[in-house]
Amino acid sequence: MEKVTNLNDKYKRNTSLLFYCFSIFISVLIAWSFIFQVDIVSNAEGQIIPVGEVKTIQHLEGGIIETILVKESEIVEKDQPLVVLAATASEVDVEELQVRVDSQIIKSIRLEAEINNFDVPIFPTRLRNEREKIVNKSMELYLSRKNNFEGNIKEIDAQIDKSQIDVDILIRQAGMSETLMEEGVTSEFAHLNILKELNTAKGSLEALIEKRENFKNAFIEDAQNELQLAQRELSQSEETMKKLEDNLSRTTIVAPVDGVVKNLFFVTEGGVIKPGGAILDIVPTKDSLIVEAKLPNSDIGFVKPGQSAVIKLSSSDSVNFGQINGTVFQISPDTEEDENDKRIVFYKILIETEQSYFQSKDKIYQLVPGVKVLASIHIGERTVANYLLSPFIGSMGQSFQER
């Protein structure tokens, strides 16, 4: 009997101890629930977008697609070839036109030398090396024209010298005739004949001098006209050359910036691009990246610019790469409709991230435009007790309302 009583007492003590411990635990738990704060967040699905504008790649003249070198979502570097078009101008056309341009340059140099009293024409080293035959022919023509010019001038000069001698002789004869006439040795008629011959000789001399000047002026004028024509042709040829070279250089379309191919408007080789037509879009990757998220319509009253946010990957890799912090800096003034379901409306918000990659130990997940993410925007805090009791408090408040 005494043993039974001892067992009962021991059982009562253990039960009391357990009750006290449980009571203390519940009290601590209740106190903790009224003290410990939990974050209130608003979740918004979104994706990474660049701050800069999307680069639309176009072609001025258009053309036929020969080769497509990239695919959508492919990361490309600046100046990387994207698409090759069939060339409308061949390299042979360019070379033929270059020969014509060089020939016109050589001709212009020769004519300028002829105009400047037949200075020795000086041809650039490139032309002497690359267009040796054309330069040699130009020099032969230069020497031929120079010899012809100098020959004509020499012939006229000889006539001028002879005419000058005749004039000098007649001047002496006129002087002597005047003296003899004064002495009465010769008649005035004879003296007048000598003066007439002198005037005729002087007229011939002046005509020859004028002939020489006219010949020189005519030669220079012809050379100048020929030079102007050559320079006009050269200018036209250089303009055509520029267009041909531009056409050849633009047959290979390259990326203007580092980025990601977003929209490839042509996927078939042989496709025809209209002049000025868009070929593809590139989203720059070196521009700052931000999150564009869709905030539920019901949460718009809680979210404001300046609130902090936590960004995670939407895929299963989010567990491996953790999260990055960001800040809300812009909220759209009005709602937008979902493209797939018009019943879903949302506010577009923009979140600036503190870094452009996710990192976990030695792994780095670099953010690029188009990556899907989940943004959790911190809109407040509340205690655990408030979180647990809010459904009951809300239902009790509604139950005491009258209708």
C-alpha positions as CSV (number, residue, x, y, z in Angstrom):
1,M,0.0,0.0,0.0
2,E,2.8,2.3,0.8
3,K,4.5,1.5,-2.5
4,V,1.3,2.5,-4.4
5,T,1.1,5.8,-2.5
6,N,4.8,6.6,-3.4
7,L,4.2,5.8,-7.1
8,N,1.1,8.1,-7.1
9,D,3.1,10.9,-5.5
10,K,5.9,10.5,-8.0
11,Y,3.5,10.5,-10.9
12,K,1.9,13.7,-9.7
13,R,5.2,15.4,-9.3
14,N,6.3,14.4,-12.8
15,T,3.0,15.5,-14.3
16,S,3.2,18.8,-12.5
17,L,6.8,19.3,-13.7
18,L,5.8,18.4,-17.3
19,F,2.8,20.8,-17.0
20,Y,5.0,23.6,-15.7
21,C,7.6,23.0,-18.5
22,F,4.9,23.0,-21.1
23,S,3.3,26.2,-19.7
24,I,6.7,27.9,-19.7
25,F,7.3,26.8,-23.3
26,I,3.9,28.0,-24.4
27,S,4.5,31.3,-22.6
28,V,7.8,31.8,-24.3
29,L,6.3,30.8,-27.6
30,I,3.5,33.3,-27.2
31,A,6.0,36.0,-26.1
32,W,8.2,35.2,-29.1
33,S,5.2,35.4,-31.5
34,F,4.5,39.0,-30.2
35,I,8.1,40.1,-30.4
36,F,9.6,38.4,-33.5
37,Q,9.0,40.3,-36.8
38,V,8.5,38.7,-40.2
39,D,8.7,40.5,-43.5
40,I,5.7,41.3,-45.6
41,V,6.5,41.0,-49.3
42,S,4.7,41.4,-52.6
43,N,5.8,38.9,-55.2
44,A,6.0,40.0,-58.9
45,E,7.2,37.9,-61.8
46,G,9.5,39.7,-64.3
47,Q,12.5,39.5,-66.5
48,I,15.8,41.2,-67.0
49,I,15.8,44.1,-69.5
50,P,18.5,46.6,-70.6
51,V,18.3,50.3,-69.8
52,G,19.4,51.2,-73.3
53,E,17.2,50.8,-76.3
54,V,17.1,47.7,-78.4
55,K,19.3,48.1,-81.5
56,T,17.4,47.3,-84.7
57,I,19.8,46.2,-87.5
58,Q,18.8,47.5,-90.9
59,H,20.3,47.6,-94.4
60,L,20.2,50.7,-96.5
61,E,19.9,49.2,-100.0
62,G,18.5,45.8,-99.0
63,G,19.4,42.6,-100.8
64,I,19.3,38.9,-100.9
65,I,20.4,36.9,-97.9
66,E,23.3,34.6,-98.6
67,T,24.1,33.3,-95.1
68,I,22.6,33.7,-91.6
69,L,25.4,33.3,-89.0
70,V,23.4,33.7,-85.7
71,K,20.3,32.4,-84.0
72,E,17.8,34.0,-81.6
73,S,19.0,34.4,-78.0
74,E,22.6,34.0,-79.1
75,I,25.2,36.2,-77.4
76,V,27.2,38.3,-79.9
77,E,30.2,40.6,-79.6
78,K,30.6,44.0,-81.3
79,D,31.7,43.8,-85.0
80,Q,30.8,40.1,-85.0
81,P,29.4,39.1,-88.5
82,L,25.6,38.4,-88.3
83,V,24.3,38.1,-91.8
84,V,26.0,38.0,-95.2
85,L,24.2,39.4,-98.3
86,A,24.8,38.5,-101.9
87,A,27.1,41.2,-103.3
88,T,25.6,43.3,-106.1
89,A,29.1,44.6,-107.0
90,S,32.1,42.2,-107.4
91,E,35.7,42.8,-106.4
92,V,36.5,42.8,-110.2
93,D,34.2,45.8,-110.7
94,V,36.0,47.6,-107.9
95,E,39.4,46.8,-109.3
96,E,38.4,48.0,-112.8
97,L,37.0,51.2,-111.4
98,Q,40.2,51.7,-109.4
99,V,42.3,51.4,-112.5
100,R,40.1,54.1,-114.1
101,V,40.5,56.3,-111.0
102,D,44.2,55.9,-111.0
103,S,44.4,56.7,-114.8
104,Q,42.4,59.9,-114.3
105,I,44.8,60.9,-111.4
106,I,47.8,60.3,-113.6
107,K,46.2,62.2,-116.5
108,S,45.5,65.1,-114.1
109,I,49.1,65.2,-112.9
110,R,50.4,65.3,-116.5
111,L,48.0,68.1,-117.5
112,E,48.9,70.2,-114.5
113,A,52.6,69.8,-115.3
114,E,51.9,70.9,-118.9
115,I,49.9,74.0,-117.8
116,N,52.8,75.0,-115.4
117,N,55.3,75.6,-118.3
118,F,55.9,71.8,-118.6
119,D,57.2,71.2,-115.1
120,V,58.3,67.6,-114.6
121,P,55.2,65.6,-113.5
122,I,55.7,63.9,-110.2
123,F,53.6,60.7,-109.7
124,P,53.0,59.2,-106.2
125,T,55.0,56.1,-105.4
126,R,51.9,54.0,-105.3
127,L,51.0,54.9,-108.8
128,R,54.5,54.3,-110.1
129,N,54.5,50.9,-108.5
130,E,51.0,49.7,-109.2
131,R,50.3,51.5,-112.5
132,E,53.8,51.5,-114.0
133,K,52.5,51.0,-117.6
134,I,50.0,53.8,-117.4
135,V,52.6,56.2,-115.8
136,N,55.1,55.3,-118.6
137,K,52.5,56.0,-121.3
138,S,51.6,59.2,-119.7
139,M,55.2,60.3,-119.6
140,E,55.6,59.4,-123.3
141,L,52.5,61.5,-124.1
142,Y,53.9,64.3,-121.9
143,L,57.3,64.3,-123.7
144,S,55.6,64.1,-127.1
145,R,53.3,67.1,-126.4
146,K,56.2,69.0,-124.9
147,N,58.4,68.4,-127.9
148,N,55.5,69.3,-130.2
149,F,54.8,72.5,-128.2
150,E,58.5,73.5,-128.0
151,G,58.9,72.7,-131.7
152,N,56.1,75.0,-132.7
153,I,57.3,77.7,-130.4
154,K,60.8,77.3,-131.8
155,E,59.6,77.6,-135.3
156,I,57.6,80.8,-134.5
157,D,60.6,82.2,-132.6
158,A,62.7,81.7,-135.7
159,Q,60.2,83.6,-137.8
160,I,60.2,86.3,-135.2
161,D,64.0,86.5,-135.2
162,K,64.0,86.8,-139.0
163,S,61.3,89.4,-138.9
164,Q,63.1,91.3,-136.2
165,I,66.2,91.4,-138.4
166,D,64.2,92.6,-141.3
167,V,62.7,95.4,-139.2
168,D,66.2,96.4,-137.9
169,I,67.5,96.6,-141.4
170,L,64.6,98.6,-142.6
171,I,65.0,101.0,-139.7
172,R,68.6,101.6,-140.7
173,Q,67.6,102.0,-144.3
174,A,64.9,104.5,-143.4
175,G,67.5,106.5,-141.4
176,M,70.0,106.5,-144.2
177,S,67.2,107.3,-146.7
178,E,66.1,110.3,-144.7
179,T,69.7,111.7,-144.6
180,L,70.1,111.2,-148.3
181,M,66.7,112.8,-149.0
182,E,67.7,115.9,-147.0
183,E,71.0,116.1,-149.0
184,G,68.9,115.7,-152.2
185,V,70.6,112.5,-153.2
186,T,67.4,110.5,-153.2
187,S,63.8,111.3,-153.8
188,E,61.1,111.5,-151.2
189,F,59.2,108.8,-153.1
190,A,62.0,106.3,-152.5
191,H,62.1,107.3,-148.9
192,L,58.3,106.7,-148.5
193,N,58.6,103.3,-150.0
194,I,61.3,102.3,-147.4
195,L,59.0,103.6,-144.6
196,K,56.1,101.6,-146.1
197,E,58.2,98.4,-146.1
198,L,59.3,99.2,-142.5
199,N,55.7,99.4,-141.3
200,T,54.8,96.2,-143.1
201,A,57.8,94.5,-141.5
202,K,56.8,95.8,-138.1
203,G,53.2,94.5,-138.6
204,S,54.6,91.1,-139.6
205,L,56.7,91.0,-136.4
206,E,53.8,92.0,-134.2
207,A,51.7,89.3,-135.9
208,L,54.3,86.7,-135.2
209,I,54.6,87.7,-131.6
210,E,50.8,87.6,-131.2
211,K,50.8,84.2,-133.0
212,R,53.2,82.8,-130.4
213,E,51.1,84.1,-127.5
214,N,47.9,82.8,-129.1
215,F,49.5,79.4,-129.6
216,K,50.7,79.3,-126.0
217,N,47.3,80.5,-124.6
218,A,45.4,78.0,-126.8
219,F,47.6,75.1,-125.7
220,I,47.2,76.0,-122.0
221,E,43.4,76.6,-122.5
222,D,43.0,73.2,-124.1
223,A,45.0,71.6,-121.4
224,Q,42.9,73.3,-118.7
225,N,39.7,72.2,-120.4
226,E,41.0,68.7,-120.6
227,L,42.1,68.9,-116.9
228,Q,38.7,70.1,-115.8
229,L,37.0,67.2,-117.7
230,A,39.5,64.7,-116.2
231,Q,38.8,66.1,-112.7
232,R,35.0,65.8,-113.2
233,E,35.4,62.3,-114.4
234,L,37.7,61.5,-111.5
235,S,35.2,63.0,-109.0
236,Q,32.4,60.8,-110.5
237,S,34.6,57.7,-110.5
238,E,35.6,58.3,-106.9
239,E,31.9,58.7,-105.9
240,T,31.1,55.5,-107.8
241,M,34.0,53.8,-106.1
242,K,32.8,54.8,-102.7
243,K,29.4,53.4,-103.4
244,L,30.8,50.1,-104.7
245,E,33.2,49.8,-101.7
246,D,30.3,50.6,-99.3
247,N,28.2,48.0,-101.0
248,L,30.9,45.4,-100.6
249,S,31.5,46.3,-97.0
250,R,27.8,46.2,-96.2
251,T,27.3,42.7,-97.6
252,T,28.5,41.5,-94.3
253,I,26.3,42.9,-91.5
254,V,28.0,43.1,-88.2
255,A,26.8,43.7,-84.6
256,P,27.1,47.3,-83.6
257,V,27.4,46.5,-79.9
258,D,27.8,43.5,-77.5
259,G,24.4,42.0,-76.9
260,V,21.9,39.2,-77.4
261,V,20.0,38.5,-80.6
262,K,16.4,39.1,-79.7
263,N,14.3,39.0,-82.9
264,L,15.6,37.4,-86.1
265,F,13.1,38.6,-88.8
266,F,14.6,36.4,-91.5
267,V,15.4,32.7,-91.0
268,T,15.7,31.6,-94.6
269,E,18.8,32.0,-96.8
270,G,17.8,33.5,-100.1
271,G,15.2,35.8,-98.5
272,V,14.8,39.3,-99.9
273,I,15.4,42.3,-97.6
274,K,13.7,45.5,-98.7
275,P,15.7,48.7,-98.7
276,G,15.9,50.0,-95.1
277,G,14.2,46.8,-93.9
278,A,14.8,45.4,-90.4
279,I,16.9,42.3,-90.2
280,L,17.2,41.6,-86.5
281,D,17.2,43.2,-83.1
282,I,20.1,43.2,-80.6
283,V,19.6,43.8,-76.9
284,P,22.8,45.5,-75.6
285,T,24.4,43.7,-72.7
286,K,26.9,46.4,-71.6
287,D,24.1,48.7,-70.8
288,S,22.9,48.7,-67.2
289,L,20.4,45.9,-66.5
290,I,17.1,46.3,-64.6
291,V,14.2,44.1,-63.7
292,E,10.9,44.7,-65.4
293,A,8.2,43.0,-63.2
294,K,4.4,42.6,-63.2
295,L,3.0,43.8,-59.9
296,P,-0.5,42.3,-59.1
297,N,-3.2,44.9,-59.2
298,S,-4.2,44.1,-55.6
299,D,-0.7,45.1,-54.3
300,I,-0.3,48.5,-55.9
301,G,-1.3,50.3,-52.7
302,F,1.6,48.8,-50.8
303,V,4.5,49.3,-53.2
304,K,6.3,52.6,-53.6
305,P,9.5,53.8,-55.3
306,G,12.5,53.4,-53.0
307,Q,11.4,50.1,-51.4
308,S,13.9,47.3,-51.3
309,A,13.4,44.0,-53.2
310,V,15.0,40.6,-53.3
311,I,15.5,39.1,-56.8
312,K,15.7,35.3,-57.4
313,L,15.8,33.2,-60.5
314,S,12.4,31.8,-61.5
315,S,14.0,28.5,-62.6
316,S,15.0,25.6,-60.3
317,D,18.5,27.0,-60.3
318,S,17.4,29.7,-57.8
319,V,18.3,27.3,-55.0
320,N,21.9,27.1,-56.2
321,F,22.4,30.8,-56.9
322,G,20.7,32.5,-54.0
323,Q,19.4,36.0,-54.5
324,I,20.5,39.6,-55.2
325,N,19.1,42.9,-53.8
326,G,17.4,45.7,-55.7
327,T,15.4,48.8,-55.3
328,V,12.1,49.8,-56.9
329,F,12.6,53.1,-58.8
330,Q,9.6,53.3,-61.2
331,I,5.9,52.2,-61.2
332,S,3.7,52.5,-64.3
333,P,0.9,55.1,-63.8
334,D,-1.8,52.7,-65.2
335,T,-2.5,49.0,-65.4
336,E,-1.6,46.9,-68.4
337,E,-3.3,43.7,-69.7
338,D,-1.5,40.4,-70.0
339,E,-0.9,39.5,-73.7
340,N,-2.1,35.9,-73.2
341,D,-5.0,36.5,-70.8
342,K,-6.8,39.9,-71.1
343,R,-8.5,39.2,-67.7
344,I,-5.1,39.6,-65.9
345,V,-4.1,43.2,-65.3
346,F,-0.9,44.4,-63.6
347,Y,1.3,47.4,-62.9
348,K,4.7,47.4,-64.6
349,I,7.5,48.2,-62.1
350,L,11.2,48.7,-62.7
351,I,13.7,47.5,-60.1
352,E,17.4,48.4,-60.2
353,T,19.7,45.6,-59.1
354,E,22.8,46.0,-57.0
355,Q,24.8,43.6,-59.2
356,S,24.5,42.0,-62.6
357,Y,25.0,38.4,-61.6
358,F,23.9,35.7,-59.2
359,Q,26.7,34.0,-57.3
360,S,27.0,30.9,-55.1
361,K,30.4,29.8,-54.0
362,D,32.5,29.4,-57.2
363,K,29.5,29.6,-59.5
364,I,28.3,32.8,-61.3
365,Y,25.1,33.2,-63.2
366,Q,25.5,36.3,-65.4
367,L,22.4,38.3,-66.0
368,V,21.4,38.9,-69.6
369,P,18.3,40.4,-71.1
370,G,15.4,38.0,-71.1
371,V,16.3,36.0,-68.0
372,K,13.1,35.2,-66.0
373,V,13.2,36.3,-62.3
374,L,10.9,36.6,-59.3
375,A,11.0,39.9,-57.4
376,S,9.9,40.0,-53.7
377,I,9.3,43.6,-52.7
378,H,9.5,44.4,-49.0
379,I,6.4,46.3,-48.1
380,G,6.5,46.1,-44.3
381,E,6.9,43.9,-41.2
382,R,4.6,42.3,-38.6
383,T,4.8,39.9,-35.7
384,V,4.2,36.2,-36.0
385,A,1.2,36.6,-33.7
386,N,-0.3,39.2,-36.0
387,Y,0.3,36.9,-38.9
388,L,-1.4,34.0,-37.2
389,L,-4.3,36.0,-35.7
390,S,-5.1,38.3,-38.6
391,P,-7.5,35.8,-40.3
392,F,-9.5,35.4,-37.0
393,I,-9.4,39.2,-36.3
394,G,-10.6,39.9,-39.8
395,S,-13.5,37.4,-39.7
396,M,-14.5,38.6,-36.2
397,G,-14.6,42.2,-37.5
398,Q,-16.8,41.2,-40.3
399,S,-19.1,39.1,-38.1
400,F,-20.0,42.1,-35.9
401,Q,-20.9,44.3,-38.9
402,E,-24.6,44.9,-39.7
403,R,-26.1,44.9,-43.1
